[in-house]
Amino acid sequence: MFAKIFMPSRSAMQSGQAKTNLWILEFAPESGRFLDPLMGWTGSLDTNGQVQLRFESSDDAVAYANRHGIAYRVFEPTPRRHILRQNGYGDNFSFQRRSAWTH
């Protein structure tokens, strides 16, 4: 059993940072998927692929994996770059705006 520990990134439909501050322990698939011959559904015998455990910190996730004898790999998140544009949209509402807003 092998697991990866990571901090999820925000989805493409998400503008805020909600649900991205927790660390997730997710198991790697141990067996491949197969097609059911009758219905054509995709199936798997690996039930650990459905498990996602959430932790407050990476240290908690690592401690859990060590306590239960789970091999793991930690993926550190890349820091988010803030894009600040000169005279961007936020400057329309700035208190330091010197000229009148004309629309």
C-alpha positions as CSV (number, residue, x, y, z in Angstrom):
1,M,0.0,0.0,0.0
2,F,1.5,3.3,-1.1
3,A,0.0,6.8,-0.4
4,K,0.7,10.3,-1.4
5,I,0.4,13.3,0.9
6,F,-0.4,16.6,-0.7
7,M,-2.1,19.9,-0.3
8,P,-4.9,20.3,-3.0
9,S,-4.9,23.2,-5.4
10,R,-8.0,25.1,-6.0
11,S,-10.2,24.1,-8.9
12,A,-10.7,26.0,-12.1
13,M,-14.2,27.0,-11.0
14,Q,-13.0,28.4,-7.6
15,S,-11.9,32.0,-7.1
16,G,-11.1,31.8,-3.4
17,Q,-8.8,29.6,-1.3
18,A,-11.4,27.6,0.5
19,K,-10.7,23.9,1.1
20,T,-7.0,24.3,0.1
21,N,-5.5,24.6,3.5
22,L,-5.8,20.9,4.5
23,W,-3.4,18.1,3.7
24,I,-4.8,15.0,2.0
25,L,-3.5,11.4,2.3
26,E,-4.6,9.5,-0.8
27,F,-3.8,5.9,-1.7
28,A,-2.3,5.0,-5.0
29,P,-4.2,2.4,-7.0
30,E,-3.0,-1.2,-6.5
31,S,-4.8,-2.8,-9.3
32,G,-6.1,-1.7,-12.7
33,R,-9.6,-1.0,-13.7
34,F,-11.7,-3.4,-15.8
35,L,-14.9,-3.2,-17.8
36,D,-18.0,-5.1,-16.7
37,P,-18.9,-7.2,-19.7
38,L,-22.7,-7.0,-19.1
39,M,-23.2,-3.3,-18.4
40,G,-20.0,-1.8,-19.7
41,W,-19.3,0.0,-16.4
42,T,-15.8,0.5,-15.2
43,G,-15.0,-1.4,-12.0
44,S,-12.1,-2.0,-9.7
45,L,-11.2,-4.4,-6.9
46,D,-9.2,-1.7,-5.1
47,T,-11.3,-0.1,-2.3
48,N,-8.5,2.0,-1.0
49,G,-8.7,4.2,-4.1
50,Q,-11.9,5.7,-2.7
51,V,-10.3,6.8,0.6
52,Q,-9.1,10.3,1.2
53,L,-8.0,11.3,4.7
54,R,-7.8,15.0,5.6
55,F,-5.3,16.4,8.1
56,E,-4.5,19.8,9.5
57,S,-0.8,19.6,8.8
58,S,1.6,17.4,6.8
59,D,3.2,16.3,10.1
60,D,-0.1,14.8,11.2
61,A,-0.5,13.0,7.9
62,V,3.1,11.6,8.1
63,A,2.6,10.6,11.7
64,Y,-0.6,8.7,10.7
65,A,1.2,6.9,7.8
66,N,4.1,5.9,10.1
67,R,1.7,4.7,12.8
68,H,-0.1,2.5,10.4
69,G,2.9,1.3,8.4
70,I,1.9,3.0,5.2
71,A,4.6,3.9,2.7
72,Y,4.1,7.5,1.6
73,R,5.6,10.4,-0.4
74,V,5.0,14.0,0.5
75,F,4.4,16.5,-2.3
76,E,5.1,20.1,-1.2
77,P,2.8,22.7,-2.6
78,T,4.1,25.4,-4.9
79,P,3.5,28.9,-3.5
80,R,0.8,30.9,-5.1
81,R,2.1,33.9,-7.1
82,H,-0.1,37.0,-6.5
83,I,-0.6,39.0,-9.7
84,L,-0.8,42.7,-8.9
85,R,-1.4,44.8,-12.0
86,Q,-0.7,48.5,-12.1
87,N,-4.0,50.4,-12.7
88,G,-5.9,47.1,-12.5
89,Y,-9.6,46.6,-11.7
90,G,-9.1,47.1,-8.0
91,D,-7.8,50.7,-8.6
92,N,-11.3,51.7,-9.7
93,F,-12.3,51.5,-6.0
94,S,-9.2,52.9,-4.4
95,F,-9.3,55.8,-2.0
96,Q,-6.1,57.2,-3.4
97,R,-7.7,57.6,-6.9
98,R,-6.9,61.1,-8.1
99,S,-9.2,61.4,-11.1
100,A,-12.9,61.0,-11.4
101,W,-14.3,57.7,-12.5
102,T,-16.1,58.3,-15.8
103,H,-18.4,55.7,-17.3
